[in-house]
Amino acid sequence: MNKLADLQVGESLQDVTLTPVSRLDLIKYAGASGDYNPIHTIDEEAKKAGLPGIIAHGMWTMGNLAKLFTPYYEETFIQDYNIRFKGMVRLNDVITLNAILDKSDNKKMDFKVNATNQDGQEVIKGNVLLCKI
Amino acid sequence: MLTHCIGKRSSVVKNTVERGAVKKFAESIGDMHPIFVCEETGKQSRYKNNIAPPTFPRVFDYGTIEELNLPNKGLIHGEQTYHYERPLIVGEEIRCYSEVTNYYERKGKSGEMGFLLLKRYGEDLEGNLIFTEEQVVIITEAVRKGMFV
């Protein structure tokens, strides 16, 4: 793990690629979050809703993306985390999590963040503002 | 159609940042970092305890806004925002409530869409703000029609 303080504007945190999205991932997230909307776990319900198949909870992807910042809990905490949901995440998609430092001063670090799928399409995008402690 | 809900609030519900729930949540997002799940790491940290992942407030109960009757299917989650004054500490009690902050309609590709802005609050027992969560929920024309049949 590099020291966060050494990161320059325009540089990225080490990206993370998740294992292909599985049904069990989404069942676990449904249970842990309490979001039992069946379009995330049951094929027939997803199809009834006009979807090609079950899709990940947007919040599952947003939750995953935050882990890029977890290692820095002694130096910073996430003050603001804004996400726009751009595209569906389907079963077997391979999601990569990215964060690039956009602005920085002695109190805050503002990152542009996104998650992309195996085709390079953005599925969520936004920003994370870290408050230095 | 939901404009009468703007400004309406739920009552306050007390929630606990439960250790087991934090562990289960951390596992579900693939982030079993010791600061979330290892008691010893928590004790050694600046917080003297474990903390919860930033999207953990998803699990809390924010009460019911009486006037707001949303279908449980067909809603699209458009945007999500968290703001924190400090991280959530495992074991602490939180006062939670929710509010409709705005509603408007706009013509889109698939007809007239409704945009509902919900804001959720988490405070300590003295009423000091710990976090807010804002959500943009998109209600498609098909779903809106279904709501009034």
Interface residues (C-beta under 8 A of the other chain):
Chain A: L18 D25 K28 Y29 G31 A32 S33 G34 D35 N37 P38 I39 A49 G58 M59 W60 M62 G63 N64 A66 K67 T70 P71 Y73 E74 F77 I78 Q79 D80 Y81 N82 I83 R84 F85 I133
Chain B: A21 K24 F25 E27 S28 I29 G30 D31 H33 I35 F36 S45 R46 I51 P53 P54 T55 R58 V59 N72 K73 G74 I76 H77 G78 E79 Q80 T81 Y82 H83 Y84 R86 P87
